[in-house]
Amino acid sequence: MNEIREDFPVLNRKIDGKKIIYFDNAATSLKPIQVIKAITEYYEFGTANIHRGLHKLSEEASIKFEKAHNKTAEFFNAKKEEFVLTKNTTEAINTVMYSLYTSDFFEKGDKILVSKAEHHANLVPWQMLEQKGLIELNFVELNEDFTLDLEDLENKLDSKTKLIALAHATNTTASINPIQKIGKIAEDNESLFLVDGAQTAPHMEIDFHKLNADFFAFAGHKMLGPSGTGGLLAKKELLEKFNPFLYGGSMIHSVELHKSSWNKLPWKFEAGTPNISGMIGLGKAVEYLSKIGMNKIRKHEKELTKYALDKMHEINGIKFYCPENEEKQVGTILFEIEGIEAHDLAITLDEFANIAVRSGMHCAEPLVSTLNDKGLDRASFYLYNSKEEIDVFIEALKTISKSFK
């Protein structure tokens, strides 16, 4: 743990003599020095565009970019043609939406099934199709423990359901959905299945071909990669079948005045100059995660989650909005303390103890607003967090709780 923490410079930063405790990992992760150095090295010694020039700098950049691209695909056990670089999960999901839309995949009266706990990124794009009168959105309910109601999912599935779009784990309640089982249900119904993997790709081993999913969207910036990186994993036959989202340079094979043909995969879906330094940084990030081992990371986070939940139960007036079971959820705890508004608690934690948590609607307003119309607080852990940090967090919560009463 100490060796890992040394790789993250911000963890050594002190404000008013106290180190920063970063519990906002569900929003974005910190970056290790290996990732930072890889990006700096590209800009200092090898800035050039890729797949265009024949000069040394361009060739070097192209090789680094493609190595990182291939390494990221391998990290998810996907073929190199099945990984499309995007700037975040949101763009990955929008890529699917627009590709299906412009390929005339949907017919009037078709349905899309999502849950009531989805991030806005896996809701608003589908709302656009509904507002055009093309599809109908149906919503799967949650159980009392905030897990997905599978019986309700199956009851709402019919021959008109062309797509199921669900989070692998939600960014609020943190519950992990049984993706493989849902994928089989989708396959039997002849529905496409999209998985929002923003909250699982950084925290557990993902084998794309074992998920039973057609699309898997993830955020590179949540898994130690640079901001502005994410990705879409998709079955090769679907990427070949559907139209690209963006048009222009790089994604073309040949261009005439009145028609064009598309490049081979994955470049067909990567129009224009990509985030070259970001892809190189993301390659270093997956290399870092692979070296530690995703199973070890998951084990560590389960221990932190259980430890935090047990300790937080000691605080008077606390209420949880998660399964309260480390086996059923990722390392995120959504909570409130009676009598303290979410933003007040978050600001006080920051000012009192340099503890960073998230407060508000968490980009999941339809769900969170029904739980507390003023928002909730969220603490989320990652591989560099420790039980000692949680102890500081608990003591701060106890002190703040008493001061507000």
KABEL-V552502 format. One line per field, one symbol per residue. psi: psi as a letter, one per 30 degrees, with the letter a starting at -180 (. if undefined). burial: 1 if it has 9 or more other C-alpha atoms within 8 Angstrom, else 0. A space follows every 50 residues. Layout:
# KABEL-V552502
psi: ???
burial: ???
This chain:
# KABEL-V552502
psi: eeeeeffjefffkkkhfklkjjhhffelllklfeeeeeeeeeeefgklll gelgleeeeeeeeeeeeeeeeeeeeghllfffkkkafaeeeeeeeeeeee efgheklkfllkkllfgklffgeeefeeeeffgelkklkklllfgglkje eeeeefkaffjfkkjlkeklgdfgkkkieeeeeeeeeffhkljkkjgege efflkkjefffhkekjkljeffhfllkgkalkkkkefeeeelllekkble glelklegllllllkgfegikaklieeeeeeeeeeeeeeeeekeeeeeee eeeeeeeeeeefffkkgkkkilfhjffflahkjkllkkfkkeeeeeeeee eeghkjlklbfhhheeeeffejfglllkkklafglleeeeeeeeeeeeee eeff.
burial: 00001111101100000011111111011011111101101110011011 00000011111101101111111111110101111111101111111111 10000100011111111111111011101100011111011100011110 01100110001111111111111111101100111110101111111111 11110111001111111111111111011111111001100111100001 11100000010110111111101011111111111110110001001101 11111111101100100101111001011111111110011110110111 00111111111101101110000111111111001010110111011101 10000
